[in-house]
Amino acid sequence: MRSREKVDAVVSALEDIKAEDIEVLDVSGMSPLFEWMVMASANSTRQTRALANHVQEKMKESGQTVFGIEGLETGEWVLVDLGDVVVHIMQPAIRQYYNLEGLWGHVAHAKTG
C-alpha cells in the first residue's frame, strides 16, 4: 500500500468512529521520518482510544505494520505510528494547546472531513 492509499484508509477508519476535524498534512519535504501526518479530534478519552484501536485494526487487516501506539493510558492524545504515516488523535483542548497545524503550518496541506 502506497503512502497516500494508507492515508485514505486511515481517514476512512477515523470517519467510521465519527472522528471530528480530520486534517491531513503532507510533510514529505519537511521530515525524513515520515511523509504524512493525520490529525483528528475526539470528544472523550473513550473515543480517542476507540479511534486509535480502530485505525490499528484496519491497518493490520490490510497487511500494514503498526509500529506503535502511545497515549492509550491517558487517552487525551493518542499517537499511532504507521511508519510513513503518523496519526494524532486528540481531545479538542489538547489539540488547540499543542497546535500541530500551526507548527507544521508552512507545509502544504489538504484538509478533509
ROSE-4610 file (N, C-alpha, C; in Angstrom, 1 decimal, always signed):
// ROSE-4610
residu = [M/M/M/R/R/R/S/S/S/R/R/R/E/E/E/K/K/K/V/V/V/D/D/D/A/A/A/V/V/V/V/V/V/S/S/S/A/A/A/L/L/L/E/E/E/D/D/D/I/I/I/K/K/K/A/A/A/E/E/E/D/D/D/I/I/I/E/E/E/V/V/V/L/L/L/D/D/D/V/V/V/S/S/S/G/G/G/M/M/M/S/S/S/P/P/P/L/L/L/F/F/F/E/E/E/W/W/W/M/M/M/V/V/V/M/M/M/A/A/A/S/S/S/A/A/A/N/N/N/S/S/S/T/T/T/R/R/R/Q/Q/Q/T/T/T/R/R/R/A/A/A/L/L/L/A/A/A/N/N/N/H/H/H/V/V/V/Q/Q/Q/E/E/E/K/K/K/M/M/M/K/K/K/E/E/E/S/S/S/G/G/G/Q/Q/Q/T/T/T/V/V/V/F/F/F/G/G/G/I/I/I/E/E/E/G/G/G/L/L/L/E/E/E/T/T/T/G/G/G/E/E/E/W/W/W/V/V/V/L/L/L/V/V/V/D/D/D/L/L/L/G/G/G/D/D/D/V/V/V/V/V/V/V/V/V/H/H/H/I/I/I/M/M/M/Q/Q/Q/P/P/P/A/A/A/I/I/I/R/R/R/Q/Q/Q/Y/Y/Y/Y/Y/Y/N/N/N/L/L/L/E/E/E/G/G/G/L/L/L/W/W/W/G/G/G/H/H/H/V/V/V/A/A/A/H/H/H/A/A/A/K/K/K/T/T/T/G/G/G]
num = [1/1/1/2/2/2/3/3/3/4/4/4/5/5/5/6/6/6/7/7/7/8/8/8/9/9/9/10/10/10/11/11/11/12/12/12/13/13/13/14/14/14/15/15/15/16/16/16/17/17/17/18/18/18/19/19/19/20/20/20/21/21/21/22/22/22/23/23/23/24/24/24/25/25/25/26/26/26/27/27/27/28/28/28/29/29/29/30/30/30/31/31/31/32/32/32/33/33/33/34/34/34/35/35/35/36/36/36/37/37/37/38/38/38/39/39/39/40/40/40/41/41/41/42/42/42/43/43/43/44/44/44/45/45/45/46/46/46/47/47/47/48/48/48/49/49/49/50/50/50/51/51/51/52/52/52/53/53/53/54/54/54/55/55/55/56/56/56/57/57/57/58/58/58/59/59/59/60/60/60/61/61/61/62/62/62/63/63/63/64/64/64/65/65/65/66/66/66/67/67/67/68/68/68/69/69/69/70/70/70/71/71/71/72/72/72/73/73/73/74/74/74/75/75/75/76/76/76/77/77/77/78/78/78/79/79/79/80/80/80/81/81/81/82/82/82/83/83/83/84/84/84/85/85/85/86/86/86/87/87/87/88/88/88/89/89/89/90/90/90/91/91/91/92/92/92/93/93/93/94/94/94/95/95/95/96/96/96/97/97/97/98/98/98/99/99/99/100/100/100/101/101/101/102/102/102/103/103/103/104/104/104/105/105/105/106/106/106/107/107/107/108/108/108/109/109/109/110/110/110/111/111/111/112/112/112/113/113/113]
x = [+0.9/+0.0/+0.9/+0.6/+1.4/+1.0/+1.8/+1.6/+0.2/-0.1/-1.4/-2.6/-2.4/-3.5/-3.7/-2.6/-2.6/-3.3/-3.0/-3.7/-5.2/-5.6/-7.0/-7.7/-7.0/-7.5/-7.6/-6.6/-6.7/-7.9/-8.0/-9.1/-10.5/-10.6/-11.8/-12.1/-11.0/-11.2/-11.6/-11.0/-11.4/-12.8/-13.3/-14.6/-15.6/-15.2/-16.1/-16.5/-15.6/-15.9/-16.2/-16.5/-17.0/-16.0/-14.7/-13.7/-14.1/-13.7/-14.0/-12.8/-13.0/-11.9/-10.7/-10.9/-9.8/-9.0/-7.7/-6.8/-5.6/-5.2/-4.1/-3.0/-1.8/-0.6/+0.4/+0.8/+1.9/+3.2/+4.0/+5.2/+6.5/+6.2/+7.3/+8.6/+8.4/+9.5/+10.1/+9.5/+10.0/+10.5/+10.2/+10.6/+11.2/+12.4/+12.9/+12.3/+11.5/+11.0/+9.6/+8.8/+7.5/+7.1/+6.1/+5.6/+4.3/+3.5/+2.1/+1.8/+1.1/+0.5/-1.0/-1.7/-3.2/-3.6/-4.4/-4.9/-6.4/-6.9/-8.3/-8.7/-9.9/-10.3/-11.4/-11.4/-12.4/-12.9/-14.1/-14.8/-14.6/-13.9/-13.7/-12.5/-12.0/-10.9/-11.3/-12.6/-13.1/-13.1/-13.5/-13.5/-12.1/-11.2/-9.8/-9.2/-9.4/-8.9/-9.6/-10.9/-11.6/-11.1/-10.9/-10.4/-9.0/-8.1/-6.7/-6.8/-7.6/-7.7/-8.3/-9.3/-9.9/-8.9/-8.1/-7.1/-6.1/-5.7/-4.7/-5.3/-6.6/-7.2/-7.4/-7.8/-8.0/-6.6/-5.6/-4.3/-3.7/-3.9/-3.4/-4.2/-5.6/-6.4/-5.9/-5.4/-4.9/-3.4/-2.9/-1.5/-0.4/-0.8/+0.1/+0.7/+1.9/+2.6/+2.2/+1.8/+1.6/+2.9/+3.7/+4.9/+4.7/+3.7/+3.4/+2.2/+1.7/+0.7/+1.1/+1.0/+1.4/+0.2/+0.0/-1.0/-2.3/-2.5/-3.7/-4.1/-3.0/-3.2/-4.1/-3.7/-4.5/-5.6/-5.4/-6.5/-6.7/-5.9/-6.1/-5.5/-4.3/-3.6/-3.0/-3.5/-3.0/-2.3/-1.1/-0.4/-0.3/-0.6/-0.5/+0.6/+1.7/+2.8/+2.7/+2.5/+2.4/+3.6/+4.7/+5.9/+5.9/+5.5/+5.4/+4.2/+3.3/+2.1/+2.0/+1.9/+1.7/+0.3/-0.4/-1.8/-1.9/-2.4/-2.6/-4.1/-4.5/-5.9/-6.0/-6.6/-6.6/-8.0/-8.1/-9.3/-9.1/-10.2/-10.1/-9.2/-9.2/-8.4/-6.9/-6.6/-5.2/-4.7/-5.6/-5.2/-5.0/-5.9/-5.7/-4.5/-4.2/-3.0/-1.7/-1.6/-0.3/-0.3/-1.4/-1.5/-0.5/-0.5/+0.3/+0.2/-1.1/-1.3/-0.5/-0.4/+0.3/+1.8/+2.3/+3.7/+4.2/+3.3/+3.6/+2.9/+2.4/+1.5/+2.2/+3.5/+4.1/+4.2/+3.7/+3.7/+2.4/+2.4/+1.2/+0.3/-1.0/-1.8/-3.1/-3.8/-5.1/-6.0/-7.0/-8.0/-9.1/-9.5/-10.6/-11.6/-12.8/-13.7/-14.4]
y = [-1.2/+0.0/+1.2/+2.1/+3.4/+4.3/+5.3/+6.2/+6.9/+7.4/+8.1/+7.2/+6.0/+5.0/+4.7/+4.6/+4.4/+5.6/+6.8/+8.0/+7.9/+7.5/+7.4/+6.3/+5.2/+4.2/+4.6/+5.4/+6.0/+6.9/+7.8/+8.8/+8.0/+7.0/+6.2/+5.5/+5.0/+4.3/+5.4/+6.6/+7.6/+8.1/+8.1/+8.5/+7.4/+6.2/+5.1/+5.3/+5.9/+6.1/+7.5/+8.3/+9.7/+10.6/+10.5/+11.5/+12.8/+13.9/+15.2/+16.0/+17.0/+17.9/+17.1/+16.2/+15.4/+16.3/+16.3/+17.1/+16.2/+16.4/+15.6/+16.6/+16.4/+17.2/+16.4/+16.9/+16.3/+16.9/+16.2/+16.7/+16.0/+15.4/+14.7/+15.5/+16.8/+17.7/+18.2/+17.9/+18.5/+17.5/+16.2/+15.3/+14.0/+13.6/+12.3/+11.1/+11.3/+10.2/+9.7/+10.6/+10.2/+11.2/+10.8/+11.6/+12.3/+11.7/+12.3/+12.3/+13.4/+13.4/+13.5/+12.7/+12.8/+13.2/+14.2/+14.7/+14.6/+14.2/+14.2/+14.5/+14.9/+15.2/+14.2/+13.9/+13.0/+13.7/+13.4/+14.2/+13.5/+12.4/+11.8/+10.8/+10.5/+9.5/+8.2/+7.8/+6.6/+6.6/+7.7/+7.8/+7.9/+8.6/+8.6/+7.2/+6.4/+5.1/+4.2/+4.4/+3.6/+3.9/+5.2/+5.6/+5.0/+5.1/+4.5/+3.0/+2.3/+0.9/+0.5/+1.3/+1.0/+1.2/+2.3/+2.6/+1.4/+1.0/-0.1/-1.4/-1.7/-2.9/-2.9/-1.7/-1.6/-1.7/-1.1/-1.2/-2.6/-3.3/-4.7/-5.6/-5.4/-6.1/-6.0/-4.8/-4.6/-4.9/-5.6/-6.1/-5.0/-3.9/-2.9/-3.1/-2.6/-2.7/-1.5/-1.7/-0.7/-0.7/+0.3/+0.3/+0.6/+1.3/+1.5/+2.5/+2.4/+3.4/+3.9/+5.2/+5.9/+6.7/+6.7/+7.6/+7.0/+5.7/+5.0/+5.1/+5.2/+5.2/+6.4/+7.6/+8.8/+9.0/+8.7/+8.9/+10.4/+11.3/+12.7/+13.0/+12.3/+12.4/+11.1/+10.4/+9.1/+9.2/+8.7/+8.7/+7.3/+7.1/+5.8/+5.9/+5.1/+5.2/+4.1/+4.5/+3.6/+3.7/+4.2/+4.4/+5.7/+5.6/+6.8/+7.7/+7.2/+8.0/+8.0/+9.2/+9.3/+9.9/+9.2/+9.6/+10.2/+11.4/+12.1/+12.2/+11.6/+11.6/+12.4/+13.5/+14.4/+14.9/+15.1/+15.8/+17.3/+18.0/+19.4/+20.3/+20.3/+21.3/+21.0/+19.7/+19.3/+19.7/+19.4/+19.8/+21.3/+22.1/+23.5/+24.0/+23.4/+23.8/+23.5/+22.3/+22.0/+22.5/+22.7/+23.4/+22.8/+21.5/+20.9/+21.5/+21.9/+22.5/+23.8/+24.6/+25.8/+25.5/+24.5/+24.2/+23.7/+23.0/+22.5/+23.3/+24.5/+25.3/+25.8/+25.9/+26.3/+25.2/+24.0/+22.9/+22.9/+22.6/+22.5/+21.4/+21.6/+20.5/+20.4/+19.3/+19.1/+18.7/+19.5/+19.3/+18.4/+17.4/+16.6/+16.6/+16.1/+16.0/+17.2]
z = [+0.0/+0.0/+0.0/-0.9/-1.0/+0.1/+0.4/+1.5/+1.4/+0.2/+0.0/+0.2/-0.2/+0.0/+1.5/+2.2/+3.6/+4.3/+3.9/+4.5/+4.2/+3.0/+2.7/+3.6/+3.8/+4.7/+6.2/+6.6/+8.0/+8.1/+7.2/+7.2/+7.2/+6.4/+6.4/+7.7/+8.4/+9.7/+10.7/+10.7/+11.6/+11.4/+10.2/+9.9/+10.4/+10.4/+10.9/+12.3/+13.1/+14.5/+14.9/+13.8/+14.0/+14.5/+14.1/+14.4/+13.8/+14.5/+14.0/+13.6/+12.7/+12.3/+11.8/+10.9/+10.4/+9.4/+9.6/+8.8/+8.4/+7.1/+6.6/+6.2/+6.6/+6.3/+5.5/+4.4/+3.6/+4.1/+4.9/+5.4/+4.8/+3.6/+3.0/+2.7/+2.5/+2.2/+3.5/+4.7/+5.9/+6.9/+6.8/+7.7/+7.1/+7.5/+7.0/+7.6/+8.7/+9.5/+9.0/+8.4/+7.9/+6.9/+6.1/+4.9/+5.2/+6.0/+6.3/+7.7/+8.1/+9.5/+9.3/+10.1/+10.1/+11.5/+11.6/+12.9/+12.9/+14.1/+14.3/+15.7/+16.0/+17.3/+17.7/+19.1/+19.7/+20.9/+21.3/+22.4/+23.8/+23.8/+25.1/+25.1/+26.2/+26.2/+25.7/+25.9/+25.4/+23.8/+23.2/+21.8/+21.2/+21.9/+21.4/+21.3/+22.4/+22.4/+21.3/+21.2/+20.2/+18.8/+18.5/+17.2/+16.9/+17.9/+17.8/+17.5/+18.3/+18.2/+16.8/+16.3/+15.1/+13.9/+14.0/+13.0/+13.0/+14.1/+14.2/+13.6/+14.0/+13.4/+11.9/+11.4/+9.9/+9.2/+9.8/+9.1/+9.1/+10.2/+10.3/+9.4/+9.2/+8.3/+6.9/+6.5/+5.2/+5.0/+6.0/+5.9/+6.2/+6.8/+7.2/+8.6/+8.8/+10.1/+10.9/+12.2/+13.1/+14.1/+14.0/+14.7/+16.2/+16.6/+18.0/+18.2/+19.4/+19.8/+21.1/+21.3/+22.5/+23.0/+24.3/+24.9/+25.2/+25.0/+25.4/+26.9/+27.7/+29.1/+29.5/+29.0/+29.4/+28.4/+27.2/+26.2/+25.8/+26.2/+25.8/+24.4/+24.2/+22.9/+22.6/+21.6/+21.2/+19.9/+19.8/+18.5/+18.0/+16.7/+16.1/+15.0/+15.2/+14.3/+13.2/+12.0/+10.8/+9.9/+10.4/+9.6/+8.9/+7.6/+6.8/+7.0/+7.9/+8.3/+9.8/+10.4/+11.8/+12.1/+13.0/+13.3/+14.7/+14.8/+16.1/+16.4/+17.5/+17.8/+19.2/+19.2/+20.4/+20.8/+22.1/+22.5/+22.1/+21.9/+21.3/+22.1/+23.5/+24.2/+24.1/+24.0/+23.8/+22.4/+21.5/+20.1/+19.9/+20.5/+20.5/+21.2/+22.3/+23.1/+22.3/+21.8/+21.1/+19.6/+19.0/+17.7/+16.7/+16.5/+15.5/+14.1/+13.8/+12.5/+12.3/+13.4/+13.4/+13.3/+14.0/+14.0/+12.6/+11.9/+10.6/+9.5/+9.9/+9.0/+7.7/+7.7/+6.5/+5.4/+5.8/+4.9/+4.2/+2.9/+2.1/+2.7/+2.8/+3.4/+2.7/+2.8/+2.3/+3.4/+3.6/+4.7/+4.3/+5.1/+4.8/+6.0/+5.8/+6.9/+7.3]
